[in-house]
């Protein structure tokens, strides 16, 4: 069963242009820019180095609309509920000796859930999801 899963993962990667890479090696992700999606409050985007196709395992969540990131960073999700946790991270006291944005006390995300579809969402989460889609549409963005 594990061999089948690895083969399936390999074929998905190869279909996206990642060929000849062993699954246990580091592979930079290729950028996928939308011409219509915008970096809005709550957008989840892939961090990268200078090279456009250099994304790895880091991501960021926008706390405000950030149009200068549009078509520069791959948007792959949006916060549906829990922006108060993101706001708490951003507003945490910093330690200038550690760097401009380094928190004085380490901040950790203890739990995050990736959701696909809405059938398993609670009524409150479904309402938050609809609101998120309406907010995106009102700003002329797509999802």
Backbone bond lengths (Angstrom), bond angles and torsions (degrees), N, CA, C in turn:
res aa  C-N    CA-C-N  psi(-1)  N-CA   C-N-CA  omega(-1)  CA-C   N-CA-C  phi
1 X - - - 1.462 - - 1.527 111.22 -
2 X 1.338 116.86 -41.90 1.463 120.27 179.20 1.531 110.84 -63.73
3 X 1.332 116.47 -38.51 1.464 120.63 177.98 1.521 110.61 -62.46
4 X 1.325 117.23 -39.63 1.468 121.38 177.70 1.524 110.49 -64.31
5 X 1.335 116.75 -41.80 1.464 120.29 179.17 1.526 110.77 -63.52
6 X 1.341 117.53 -43.17 1.461 120.91 178.92 1.524 110.91 -64.36
7 X 1.326 116.56 -40.37 1.466 120.16 178.45 1.520 110.17 -64.16
8 X 1.328 116.75 -40.65 1.462 120.93 177.75 1.515 111.54 -63.66
9 X 1.338 115.94 -43.00 1.464 119.95 178.09 1.519 110.40 -64.44
10 X 1.322 117.14 -40.63 1.463 121.04 178.48 1.516 111.66 -61.09
11 X 1.324 116.87 -43.18 1.466 119.25 -178.43 1.523 111.25 -67.99
12 X 1.318 117.88 -34.13 1.471 121.22 176.54 1.529 109.56 -65.52
13 X 1.337 116.79 -44.77 1.462 120.45 178.98 1.521 111.21 -64.10
14 X 1.317 117.26 -42.77 1.461 120.72 179.93 1.528 111.23 -63.39
15 X 1.339 117.20 -36.95 1.462 120.91 178.43 1.523 111.16 -64.37
16 X 1.330 117.33 -24.72 1.460 121.82 179.24 1.527 112.39 -94.88
17 X 1.343 116.55 6.05 1.455 119.63 175.95 1.512 115.65 97.39
18 X 1.317 117.91 6.30 1.460 121.57 178.17 1.521 107.77 -96.26
19 X 1.301 116.88 91.04 1.459 120.10 -176.44 1.513 110.83 -111.75
20 X 1.316 115.06 148.15 1.453 121.32 175.60 1.512 114.93 72.43
21 X 1.328 118.37 15.42 1.463 121.14 -179.88 1.524 109.87 -103.42
22 X 1.326 118.06 127.49 1.454 118.54 173.32 1.531 108.96 -67.28
23 X 1.326 117.47 146.62 1.461 120.49 -175.56 1.521 112.88 -65.41
24 X 1.318 118.41 -18.63 1.461 119.60 -179.92 1.535 112.88 -93.80
25 X 1.326 117.41 8.07 1.459 120.33 178.23 1.525 110.32 -99.87
26 X 1.315 115.43 163.41 1.462 120.42 177.57 1.527 108.97 -77.75
27 X 1.295 115.44 130.41 1.463 120.58 176.88 1.517 107.81 -129.01
28 X 1.309 117.24 121.58 1.461 120.18 175.45 1.517 108.73 -71.78
29 X 1.317 115.61 140.88 1.458 120.85 -179.19 1.517 110.58 -83.57
30 X 1.279 115.62 143.60 1.462 121.30 177.80 1.531 108.75 -79.52
31 X 1.305 115.91 140.86 1.462 121.32 179.41 1.528 109.70 -68.69
32 X 1.305 115.94 142.49 1.461 122.40 175.20 1.525 106.70 -132.32
33 X 1.324 116.18 96.11 1.456 120.76 -176.19 1.516 110.73 -95.28
34 X 1.323 115.01 136.32 1.460 121.14 174.81 1.523 108.03 -93.68
35 X 1.291 116.44 141.81 1.471 120.38 176.50 1.529 111.00 -81.35
36 X 1.342 117.29 -12.89 1.467 119.65 -175.74 1.527 114.38 -120.52
37 X 1.329 118.32 -20.40 1.464 120.17 179.76 1.522 109.71 -75.32
38 X 1.324 115.68 138.54 1.463 121.55 -178.59 1.522 110.40 -117.29
39 X 1.319 115.79 150.47 1.459 121.38 174.73 1.533 107.68 -80.05
40 X 1.311 115.18 102.35 1.461 122.58 -179.91 1.525 109.00 -112.31
41 X 1.317 116.41 173.09 1.465 120.01 174.79 1.531 108.13 -55.40
42 X 1.312 115.69 124.60 1.457 121.20 178.91 1.515 114.69 94.99
43 X 1.336 118.51 -4.89 1.463 120.05 177.69 1.528 109.65 -66.10
44 X 1.317 116.03 137.91 1.457 123.30 178.25 1.521 107.18 -106.75
45 X 1.322 116.82 119.46 1.457 121.94 -172.72 1.517 110.76 -128.65
46 X 1.325 114.58 157.38 1.464 121.74 -179.88 1.518 109.82 -87.19
47 X 1.324 116.46 125.50 1.458 120.86 175.13 1.528 108.55 -76.83
48 X 1.316 116.36 156.36 1.459 120.33 179.83 1.525 109.40 -154.53
49 X 1.325 115.66 169.73 1.464 121.71 173.76 1.532 107.37 -86.11
50 X 1.300 117.77 -162.92 1.469 120.85 -178.51 1.517 112.84 -62.31
51 X 1.336 116.47 -40.42 1.454 121.22 -179.68 1.529 109.12 -68.29
52 X 1.307 117.12 132.66 1.473 122.14 -176.78 1.522 111.42 -57.04
53 X 1.326 118.28 -40.29 1.462 121.72 -178.00 1.524 111.73 -97.06
54 X 1.328 117.60 46.62 1.465 121.56 -175.51 1.522 113.53 -117.63
55 X 1.329 118.39 12.40 1.457 120.77 -178.06 1.524 110.47 -66.79
56 X 1.311 115.58 145.83 1.454 121.49 179.07 1.515 110.31 -126.56
57 X 1.322 115.97 -105.34 1.461 119.83 -174.89 1.518 113.18 -116.69
58 X 1.317 119.31 3.78 1.458 120.78 -178.46 1.524 110.46 -96.06
59 X 1.316 114.63 150.67 1.456 121.36 179.27 1.516 108.64 -142.33
60 X 1.324 116.16 169.60 1.457 120.47 174.16 1.525 109.17 -142.60
61 X 1.321 114.89 156.46 1.463 122.63 176.34 1.520 106.85 -115.50
62 X 1.319 116.50 129.24 1.469 120.57 178.62 1.521 109.83 -76.55
63 X 1.323 117.00 131.72 1.461 120.98 176.04 1.515 111.27 -94.44
64 X 1.317 116.90 -12.03 1.467 123.60 175.81 1.524 107.60 -143.33
65 X 1.320 116.27 165.87 1.458 119.99 171.66 1.526 107.51 -61.77
66 X 1.327 116.84 135.48 1.464 121.78 -175.96 1.523 109.10 -137.34
67 X 1.346 117.20 75.11 1.466 120.41 -173.71 1.521 114.93 -61.05
68 X 1.347 118.26 -24.06 1.464 118.49 -179.59 1.527 112.67 -68.86
69 X 1.333 116.87 -10.50 1.464 120.58 177.46 1.534 112.47 -91.48
70 X 1.339 116.91 -14.94 1.464 120.79 -178.84 1.524 110.12 -58.52
71 X 1.313 116.06 137.33 1.468 124.11 -179.80 1.529 112.26 59.15
72 X 1.339 116.70 19.00 1.466 122.38 175.55 1.533 111.16 -120.16
73 X 1.324 116.09 -27.46 1.461 122.67 -178.22 1.529 108.34 -134.17
74 X 1.328 116.07 143.05 1.455 122.02 -177.49 1.524 110.56 -77.01
75 X 1.323 116.83 121.30 1.460 122.78 174.63 1.529 106.75 -89.14
76 X 1.326 116.66 125.19 1.458 117.94 -179.93 1.511 113.85 -128.37
77 X 1.302 117.50 9.69 1.455 119.52 178.12 1.515 111.06 -175.62
78 X 1.316 113.68 -179.12 1.459 120.14 179.23 1.522 107.70 -152.50
79 X 1.329 116.26 138.95 1.460 121.18 177.42 1.524 108.22 -68.80
80 X 1.328 116.24 126.62 1.465 120.81 178.01 1.517 109.18 -94.68
81 X 1.319 117.47 -50.06 1.466 122.15 174.95 1.524 107.60 -133.68
82 X 1.313 116.64 152.35 1.456 120.44 176.41 1.515 115.86 103.97
83 X 1.332 117.79 11.86 1.473 118.32 178.16 1.520 111.88 -60.37
84 X 1.336 118.03 -22.13 1.461 119.57 177.55 1.531 110.42 -62.90
85 X 1.331 117.93 -30.78 1.467 120.67 176.20 1.527 110.15 -69.12
86 X 1.318 117.18 -41.25 1.466 121.60 177.70 1.530 109.33 -63.02
87 X 1.334 116.86 -44.32 1.466 120.69 178.41 1.527 111.62 -61.23
88 X 1.343 116.70 -37.40 1.466 120.25 178.86 1.522 110.72 -65.59
89 X 1.331 116.90 -38.26 1.464 120.43 178.59 1.523 109.75 -64.29
90 X 1.318 116.45 -46.50 1.471 121.13 -177.45 1.526 111.75 -65.57
91 X 1.323 116.82 -34.02 1.467 119.40 -176.28 1.533 112.96 -92.77
92 X 1.329 118.00 4.81 1.464 120.53 178.82 1.526 109.62 -63.00
93 X 1.325 117.15 141.98 1.477 119.68 176.89 1.532 110.59 -58.14
94 X 1.317 115.72 140.56 1.468 120.35 -178.82 1.526 110.92 -106.07
95 X 1.311 115.56 162.56 1.456 122.73 177.50 1.526 107.56 -114.34
96 X 1.341 118.38 102.94 1.464 121.19 -178.00 1.525 113.48 -54.54
97 X 1.315 117.85 -28.55 1.467 120.40 179.80 1.526 111.23 -68.41
98 X 1.329 117.47 -25.04 1.468 121.51 -179.34 1.525 112.24 -91.47
99 X 1.309 116.65 -13.29 1.462 119.57 -178.30 1.511 110.83 133.97
100 X 1.303 115.20 162.59 1.465 122.27 -174.11 1.527 113.05 -54.70
101 X 1.325 118.28 -41.94 1.463 120.82 -174.86 1.525 113.24 -114.61
102 X 1.317 117.65 11.21 1.466 120.47 -178.15 1.521 110.24 -77.26
103 X 1.319 117.98 125.01 1.466 119.69 179.64 1.529 111.17 -68.48
104 X 1.329 116.22 145.04 1.463 121.51 178.18 1.521 110.00 -64.05
105 X 1.317 116.70 -38.53 1.464 123.10 175.89 1.517 106.25 -117.63
106 X 1.330 118.36 127.86 1.471 119.61 -178.25 1.529 112.35 -53.29
107 X 1.309 115.17 136.15 1.465 122.19 179.29 1.519 107.13 -106.93
108 X 1.320 116.28 132.75 1.459 120.27 -178.01 1.523 110.09 -125.73
109 X 1.317 114.76 144.36 1.461 120.51 169.97 1.520 104.93 -93.48
110 X 1.321 116.79 115.52 1.462 120.64 -177.29 1.518 113.11 -83.83
111 X 1.318 116.61 -24.74 1.456 119.41 -177.12 1.514 109.59 -157.29
112 X 1.300 115.85 134.71 1.459 122.12 173.30 1.520 106.26 -140.95
113 X 1.291 116.76 148.54 1.451 120.95 -178.19 1.519 109.25 -129.61
114 X 1.297 115.57 128.32 1.455 121.22 177.33 1.516 107.14 -94.50
115 X 1.313 116.16 123.52 1.453 121.42 -178.03 1.508 110.54 -112.81
116 X 1.294 115.66 139.29 1.457 121.14 175.68 1.518 106.41 -127.31
117 X 1.315 115.79 119.00 1.460 119.54 -175.78 1.514 110.68 84.39
118 X 1.304 116.16 177.83 1.467 120.28 -175.96 1.519 113.63 -119.95
119 X 1.332 117.37 -3.27 1.464 119.25 -173.82 1.520 114.05 -64.36
120 X 1.325 118.92 -25.43 1.461 121.02 -179.57 1.525 113.61 -99.39
121 X 1.328 117.39 7.18 1.459 121.15 179.41 1.519 110.48 -82.95
122 X 1.325 115.67 148.10 1.460 120.49 172.34 1.528 108.43 -69.93
123 X 1.313 116.92 167.74 1.466 120.70 178.63 1.534 110.56 -58.88
124 X 1.339 116.26 -39.84 1.470 120.70 178.74 1.525 110.72 -64.77
125 X 1.326 116.90 -42.22 1.465 120.72 179.41 1.530 111.34 -68.14
126 X 1.334 116.88 -37.21 1.468 119.95 176.93 1.524 110.68 -63.21
127 X 1.342 116.34 -40.49 1.465 120.22 177.63 1.528 109.98 -64.18
128 X 1.345 116.70 -41.83 1.472 120.76 178.21 1.520 110.45 -64.50
129 X 1.316 117.29 -36.97 1.466 121.56 178.72 1.527 110.36 -65.31
130 X 1.317 117.10 -44.93 1.478 120.53 177.93 1.528 110.63 -61.91
131 X 1.326 117.11 -42.19 1.459 121.37 178.15 1.528 110.36 -61.94
132 X 1.342 116.92 -42.44 1.456 120.81 178.54 1.524 110.35 -60.58
133 X 1.328 118.02 -44.63 1.465 121.12 179.37 1.529 111.49 -64.61
134 X 1.336 116.80 -39.78 1.468 120.55 178.32 1.531 110.54 -64.75
135 X 1.345 116.96 -40.04 1.464 121.15 178.90 1.505 110.87 -63.72
136 X 1.317 116.50 -43.43 1.471 120.87 178.64 1.531 110.33 -62.31
137 X 1.332 117.05 -46.21 1.446 121.42 -178.57 1.538 111.03 -65.04
138 X 1.331 117.00 -38.97 1.464 120.68 -178.70 1.531 111.30 -64.46
139 X 1.321 116.71 -26.64 1.459 120.68 179.35 1.528 111.79 -90.70
140 X 1.337 116.50 6.59 1.463 120.17 178.19 1.504 114.08 77.97
141 X 1.321 117.35 14.61 1.448 121.48 179.62 1.519 109.26 -97.25
142 X 1.306 116.22 168.37 1.462 120.88 175.74 1.505 110.12 -123.04
143 X 1.287 114.54 165.26 1.458 119.34 175.53 1.493 109.17 -143.36
